[in-house]
Amino acid sequence: MRHMHNIDNDIREIDYAALPPSHSTWRASFTVVAVVLGFIGTACFCHATFSHFFILNACVSKTSLARTAVCPTGTIATALMRFRREQGRYPTQLIELATTPIRGSEGTDVMPYLDVEIRTGFQDPWGSEYRFRYPSQRSKQAFDLWSCGPDGISGTGDDITNW
């Protein structure tokens, strides 16, 4: 009898192996495919959505940087006013803020009014030079200070100004 029992087990194993995949196996395979396709679709959607978001954010961040530089309490504007107070005049060009040293309390040269790379000068976040004009023609301050914005052209709607 024992021998007969082994034959039954072997037949059952062969029978199960010969059967087509069960419904649950097909469902599991379908689920894996659906998850993979869903992941790919989500990744494509996220890439399209978030890349636009990050590009937009980069523009907003650059605009914020330019505003911070040219606003009345911004880095360049503050340096210009300090230069005027200590030198008795406004600079003829912005580069003077980087080449004229501030006098220390003991009459020694401490540092320039603004620490920028002299080779590149005063560039806005888009790589164009900040613009400076004294006396002012548009601003309520004594000087006009502006960035040409993303398009790099002065006088267009994307300019970032102190007026």
HELIX and SHEET records of a PDB file:
HELIX    1   1 ARG A    2  ALA A   18  1                                  17    
HELIX    2   2 HIS A   23  VAL A   70  1                                  48    
HELIX    3   3 THR A   75  GLN A   87  1                                  13    
HELIX    4   4 GLU A   96  THR A   99  1                                   4    
SHEET    1   A 2 PRO A 101  ARG A 103  0                                        
SHEET    2   A 2 ASP A 109  PRO A 112 -1                                        
SHEET    1   B 3 ARG A 131  ARG A 133  0                                        
SHEET    2   B 3 ASP A 144  SER A 147 -1                                        
SHEET    3   B 3 ILE A 160  THR A 161 -1                                        
END                                                                             
